[in-house]
Amino acid sequence: MNQEKLELITDFYEFTMSNGYLLKNMNDIAYFDIFFRNVPDNGGYAIVAGLEQIIEFIENLKFDEDDIEFLKSKKIFSEQFLNYLKDFKFSGDIWAIPEGTVVFPGEPLVTIKAPMIEAQLLETVLLLMINHQSLIATKTNRIVKEAGGRPVMEFGARRAHGTSAAIYGARAAIIGGAVGTACTLTAKKFNIPASGTMAHSWVQSFDSEYEAFKTYAEIYPNGCTLLVDTYNTLESGVPNAIKVFDEVLKPQGIRPVAVRLDSGDLAYLSKKVRIMLDKAGYEDCKICVTNSLDEYLISSLIKQGAKVDLFGVGENLITAKSDAVFGGVYKLAAIEKDGKIIPKIKISENVDKITNPSFKKVYRFYSKNTNYALADVVALADEEIKENEYEIFDPQAPWKKKTLSNYYVKPLAEKIYNGGKLVYKSPTLSEIAEYKKAQLDTVWDEIKRLENPQKYYVDLSKKLWELKNEMLKNNKNSSM
């Protein structure tokens, strides 16, 4: 698939600001952070995704003559700025938390260090990629967790918000734990399983349901899954499926793969279908269900004892329908002048919108006894975290303290770009999905539960907390 031209998927004010920076000779090195403030669906954690597409974007980023002419036609940009764009190439550094990592609010997922104009012009696309794929990966993981080990397939392409959302939403779903996708292009592009058999239109196209099933089984004997709810699931669908299994597959020594239910009372029907299949000697024939599923409906089906082996999840997954915004933001954290980092902070009456200043790193503390994650600490980039004892505290209530011991600590972010050169090798999609599984194994079950999850500790180091509070104090004094 050719890389789509994305350089103008940029909020227009990023061009107006950049033009101003250039005219005022304000192209100093800047540090920007991408982070999010709240986990979608009031969940306990999120799964970060989208880094590979950020790399693809930066590697192909350039402004061609058509782009320059379009901007010139607005009659507000200087010739100096337009000439600057003609030779544009990213020259900065980027650190990012790898895809598939379990992450929490307030943590820098991506940090950009680059000349101000370069960093500013990356904002929209980087946010778009991180926000979209992290949202879908997180939603998928909620669904997969409630499926209790039963495979979940992504079936949402036709309900996605556009072609790119279908392609990369399916990619994010694989990171989140889906085992396959109905999107053929995603399957091709990322070498993942493609799932799908027949729609109701196939059954309706034949003179009888039996003929539709028989024809399909003859064409695809080794992958026979039949959709049994077009007319009447229990009175015709399943009996016709069993008849075809007996007449077409059994003589060849082939076993059917599954039957699929797409409507009705899925808990009730699945139990009845299971009895019918077992009685006919097809105990190994799986039951797949679809039809506007989400994590809550799947959880309910399992609690009701539904006899379901596979889930196909569409619109509620690919659109993250229940909470369709990840909410990642892109905020200036520091400016560098003459080699000195000058912290910057955004202040708001809304405490959650006050940013953490300066160039930072995120560290995760793990128990040496259990390998479970104990807490994360956002620290200044030049701080070292020693593996001895470490006191964490609530940044909003610093009197709430806890001393960690018998732990080991790891920085979460990796260097992606160094001086404009890519220094990171992207793992395959299957490798990311496996990494995500390992990550989740380090998270307490109380944090992963569907409702009322335990809050995970994300604290500031003492030095960062003191810097932040000093900047808040000084800003308040200067405004009086």
ZIWOCOR-V63902 format. One record per backbone hydrogen bond with DSSP energy under -0.5 kcal/mol. CO is the residue of the C=O (numbers start at 0). NH is the residue of the N-H. E is the energy in kcal/mol with one decimal. If there is no record, write none. Layout:
BEGIN
co=CO nh=NH e=E
co=CO nh=NH e=E
END
This chain:
BEGIN
co=3 nh=5 e=-0.6
co=5 nh=8 e=-2.2
co=7 nh=9 e=-2.4
co=10 nh=13 e=-2.2
co=10 nh=14 e=-0.7
co=11 nh=14 e=-0.9
co=11 nh=15 e=-1.8
co=12 nh=16 e=-2.7
co=13 nh=17 e=-1.8
co=14 nh=18 e=-2.5
co=15 nh=19 e=-1.8
co=16 nh=20 e=-2.8
co=17 nh=21 e=-2.3
co=18 nh=22 e=-2.2
co=19 nh=23 e=-2.0
co=20 nh=25 e=-3.3
co=21 nh=24 e=-1.3
co=27 nh=115 e=-2.4
co=28 nh=335 e=-3.3
co=29 nh=113 e=-2.0
co=30 nh=332 e=-3.6
co=30 nh=333 e=-1.3
co=31 nh=111 e=-2.7
co=32 nh=34 e=-0.5
co=32 nh=330 e=-2.5
co=33 nh=108 e=-3.2
co=33 nh=109 e=-1.1
co=34 nh=328 e=-3.3
co=35 nh=105 e=-2.8
co=38 nh=41 e=-1.2
co=39 nh=42 e=-1.7
co=45 nh=102 e=-2.6
co=47 nh=99 e=-3.2
co=48 nh=133 e=-0.5
co=49 nh=53 e=-1.4
co=50 nh=54 e=-2.3
co=51 nh=55 e=-2.2
co=52 nh=56 e=-2.2
co=53 nh=57 e=-2.5
co=54 nh=58 e=-2.6
co=55 nh=59 e=-1.1
co=56 nh=59 e=-0.6
co=57 nh=60 e=-1.1
co=59 nh=61 e=-0.5
co=61 nh=63 e=-0.6
co=63 nh=67 e=-2.2
co=64 nh=68 e=-2.8
co=65 nh=69 e=-2.2
co=66 nh=70 e=-2.3
co=67 nh=71 e=-2.6
co=68 nh=72 e=-2.0
co=69 nh=73 e=-0.5
co=70 nh=73 e=-1.1
co=71 nh=74 e=-1.8
co=77 nh=81 e=-2.2
co=78 nh=82 e=-2.5
co=79 nh=83 e=-1.7
co=80 nh=84 e=-2.2
co=81 nh=85 e=-1.3
co=82 nh=86 e=-0.9
co=83 nh=86 e=-0.7
co=84 nh=62 e=-0.6
co=84 nh=87 e=-1.6
co=91 nh=419 e=-3.0
co=92 nh=112 e=-3.0
co=93 nh=415 e=-3.6
co=93 nh=416 e=-1.6
co=94 nh=110 e=-2.9
co=95 nh=413 e=-2.9
co=97 nh=100 e=-1.5
co=100 nh=47 e=-2.1
co=102 nh=45 e=-2.1
co=103 nh=106 e=-1.5
co=106 nh=108 e=-0.7
co=108 nh=96 e=-2.6
co=109 nh=33 e=-2.6
co=110 nh=94 e=-2.4
co=111 nh=31 e=-2.4
co=111 nh=113 e=-0.5
co=112 nh=92 e=-3.3
co=113 nh=29 e=-3.2
co=114 nh=118 e=-2.4
co=115 nh=119 e=-2.8
co=116 nh=120 e=-2.3
co=117 nh=121 e=-0.8
co=118 nh=121 e=-0.6
co=118 nh=122 e=-0.5
co=119 nh=122 e=-1.2
co=121 nh=125 e=-2.2
co=122 nh=126 e=-2.4
co=123 nh=127 e=-2.7
co=124 nh=128 e=-2.4
co=125 nh=129 e=-2.3
co=126 nh=130 e=-3.1
co=127 nh=131 e=-2.2
co=128 nh=132 e=-1.7
co=129 nh=133 e=-2.0
co=130 nh=134 e=-1.8
co=131 nh=135 e=-2.2
co=132 nh=136 e=-2.7
co=133 nh=46 e=-0.5
co=133 nh=137 e=-2.2
co=134 nh=138 e=-2.5
co=135 nh=139 e=-2.8
co=136 nh=140 e=-2.0
co=137 nh=141 e=-1.7
co=138 nh=142 e=-2.0
co=139 nh=143 e=-3.2
co=140 nh=144 e=-2.3
co=141 nh=145 e=-1.6
co=142 nh=146 e=-1.3
co=143 nh=148 e=-0.7
co=144 nh=147 e=-1.2
co=146 nh=149 e=-1.4
co=150 nh=310 e=-2.4
co=151 nh=178 e=-2.8
co=151 nh=179 e=-0.6
co=152 nh=154 e=-0.6
co=152 nh=312 e=-2.8
co=153 nh=181 e=-2.0
co=155 nh=158 e=-2.0
co=155 nh=159 e=-0.8
co=156 nh=159 e=-1.1
co=159 nh=161 e=-1.8
co=161 nh=165 e=-1.6
co=162 nh=166 e=-2.4
co=163 nh=167 e=-2.9
co=164 nh=168 e=-1.4
co=165 nh=169 e=-1.6
co=166 nh=170 e=-1.5
co=167 nh=171 e=-2.4
co=168 nh=172 e=-2.0
co=169 nh=173 e=-1.7
co=170 nh=174 e=-1.7
co=171 nh=175 e=-2.3
co=172 nh=176 e=-0.9
co=172 nh=177 e=-2.7
co=173 nh=176 e=-0.7
co=179 nh=153 e=-2.7
co=180 nh=194 e=-2.8
co=181 nh=183 e=-0.9
co=182 nh=186 e=-2.1
co=183 nh=187 e=-2.3
co=184 nh=188 e=-3.1
co=185 nh=189 e=-2.4
co=186 nh=190 e=-0.8
co=186 nh=191 e=-1.3
co=192 nh=180 e=-2.1
co=198 nh=201 e=-1.0
co=198 nh=202 e=-1.0
co=199 nh=203 e=-2.7
co=200 nh=204 e=-1.5
co=201 nh=205 e=-0.5
co=202 nh=205 e=-1.1
co=207 nh=211 e=-1.8
co=208 nh=212 e=-2.5
co=209 nh=213 e=-2.9
co=210 nh=214 e=-2.5
co=211 nh=215 e=-2.0
co=212 nh=216 e=-2.6
co=213 nh=217 e=-2.0
co=214 nh=218 e=-1.9
co=215 nh=219 e=-3.1
co=219 nh=222 e=-1.1
co=220 nh=223 e=-0.6
co=222 nh=224 e=-0.8
co=223 nh=256 e=-2.2
co=223 nh=257 e=-1.5
co=225 nh=227 e=-0.7
co=225 nh=259 e=-2.6
co=231 nh=235 e=-2.4
co=231 nh=236 e=-3.0
co=232 nh=237 e=-2.9
co=235 nh=239 e=-2.7
co=236 nh=240 e=-2.0
co=237 nh=241 e=-2.8
co=238 nh=242 e=-2.2
co=239 nh=243 e=-2.2
co=240 nh=244 e=-2.6
co=241 nh=245 e=-2.5
co=242 nh=246 e=-2.3
co=243 nh=247 e=-3.0
co=243 nh=248 e=-1.0
co=244 nh=249 e=-2.9
co=248 nh=251 e=-1.3
co=248 nh=253 e=-2.1
co=249 nh=252 e=-1.7
co=256 nh=285 e=-2.3
co=257 nh=225 e=-1.7
co=258 nh=287 e=-3.0
co=259 nh=227 e=-1.9
co=260 nh=289 e=-2.4
co=263 nh=265 e=-1.3
co=264 nh=268 e=-3.1
co=265 nh=269 e=-2.2
co=266 nh=270 e=-1.5
co=267 nh=271 e=-2.0
co=268 nh=272 e=-3.1
co=269 nh=273 e=-2.2
co=270 nh=274 e=-1.7
co=271 nh=275 e=-2.0
co=272 nh=276 e=-2.7
co=273 nh=277 e=-2.5
co=274 nh=278 e=-2.4
co=275 nh=279 e=-1.5
co=276 nh=281 e=-3.0
co=277 nh=280 e=-1.4
co=281 nh=284 e=-1.5
co=283 nh=285 e=-0.5
co=285 nh=258 e=-2.2
co=285 nh=287 e=-0.5
co=286 nh=308 e=-2.9
co=286 nh=309 e=-1.7
co=287 nh=260 e=-2.8
co=288 nh=311 e=-2.5
co=293 nh=297 e=-2.5
co=294 nh=298 e=-2.2
co=295 nh=299 e=-2.2
co=296 nh=300 e=-2.6
co=297 nh=301 e=-2.2
co=298 nh=302 e=-2.1
co=299 nh=303 e=-1.7
co=300 nh=305 e=-2.5
co=301 nh=304 e=-1.4
co=305 nh=307 e=-1.5
co=308 nh=150 e=-0.6
co=309 nh=288 e=-2.2
co=310 nh=152 e=-3.0
co=310 nh=312 e=-0.6
co=312 nh=154 e=-3.2
co=313 nh=316 e=-1.3
co=313 nh=317 e=-2.5
co=314 nh=318 e=-1.7
co=316 nh=319 e=-0.7
co=319 nh=322 e=-1.6
co=326 nh=36 e=-0.5
co=328 nh=34 e=-1.7
co=328 nh=330 e=-0.5
co=330 nh=32 e=-2.6
co=332 nh=343 e=-2.8
co=332 nh=357 e=-3.0
co=333 nh=30 e=-2.7
co=334 nh=336 e=-0.5
co=334 nh=341 e=-3.7
co=335 nh=28 e=-0.9
co=336 nh=339 e=-2.1
co=339 nh=336 e=-2.4
co=339 nh=341 e=-0.5
co=340 nh=342 e=-0.6
co=341 nh=334 e=-2.2
co=344 nh=346 e=-0.5
co=345 nh=354 e=-1.7
co=348 nh=350 e=-0.8
co=349 nh=352 e=-2.0
co=350 nh=353 e=-1.6
co=354 nh=356 e=-0.6
co=358 nh=380 e=-2.5
co=360 nh=378 e=-2.9
co=361 nh=411 e=-2.6
co=362 nh=376 e=-2.6
co=363 nh=409 e=-2.2
co=364 nh=373 e=-3.6
co=364 nh=374 e=-1.0
co=365 nh=407 e=-2.3
co=366 nh=370 e=-2.1
co=371 nh=366 e=-2.6
co=374 nh=364 e=-3.0
co=375 nh=458 e=-2.8
co=376 nh=362 e=-2.6
co=376 nh=378 e=-0.6
co=377 nh=460 e=-2.4
co=378 nh=360 e=-2.6
co=379 nh=382 e=-2.0
co=383 nh=385 e=-0.7
co=385 nh=387 e=-1.5
co=387 nh=405 e=-0.6
co=389 nh=391 e=-0.6
co=389 nh=403 e=-3.4
co=391 nh=401 e=-2.3
co=392 nh=394 e=-0.5
co=393 nh=396 e=-0.5
co=396 nh=393 e=-0.6
co=396 nh=399 e=-2.7
co=398 nh=400 e=-0.9
co=399 nh=393 e=-1.8
co=401 nh=391 e=-3.0
co=401 nh=403 e=-0.6
co=403 nh=389 e=-2.0
co=405 nh=367 e=-2.3
co=407 nh=365 e=-3.2
co=409 nh=363 e=-2.9
co=411 nh=97 e=-0.7
co=413 nh=95 e=-2.5
co=415 nh=422 e=-2.9
co=415 nh=423 e=-0.7
co=416 nh=93 e=-1.6
co=417 nh=420 e=-1.6
co=420 nh=417 e=-2.6
co=423 nh=425 e=-0.6
co=427 nh=431 e=-2.2
co=428 nh=432 e=-2.3
co=429 nh=433 e=-2.1
co=430 nh=434 e=-2.3
co=431 nh=435 e=-2.4
co=432 nh=436 e=-1.7
co=433 nh=437 e=-1.9
co=434 nh=438 e=-2.4
co=435 nh=439 e=-2.5
co=436 nh=440 e=-1.4
co=438 nh=441 e=-1.7
co=439 nh=442 e=-1.6
co=441 nh=372 e=-3.6
co=443 nh=446 e=-1.2
co=443 nh=447 e=-1.0
co=444 nh=448 e=-0.9
co=445 nh=453 e=-2.4
co=456 nh=375 e=-2.4
co=458 nh=377 e=-3.1
co=460 nh=464 e=-2.7
co=461 nh=465 e=-2.5
co=462 nh=466 e=-2.2
co=463 nh=467 e=-2.7
co=464 nh=468 e=-2.4
co=465 nh=469 e=-2.2
co=466 nh=470 e=-2.3
co=467 nh=471 e=-2.2
co=468 nh=472 e=-2.3
co=469 nh=473 e=-2.6
co=470 nh=474 e=-2.3
co=471 nh=475 e=-2.1
co=472 nh=476 e=-2.3
co=473 nh=477 e=-2.3
co=474 nh=478 e=-1.1
co=476 nh=479 e=-1.0
END
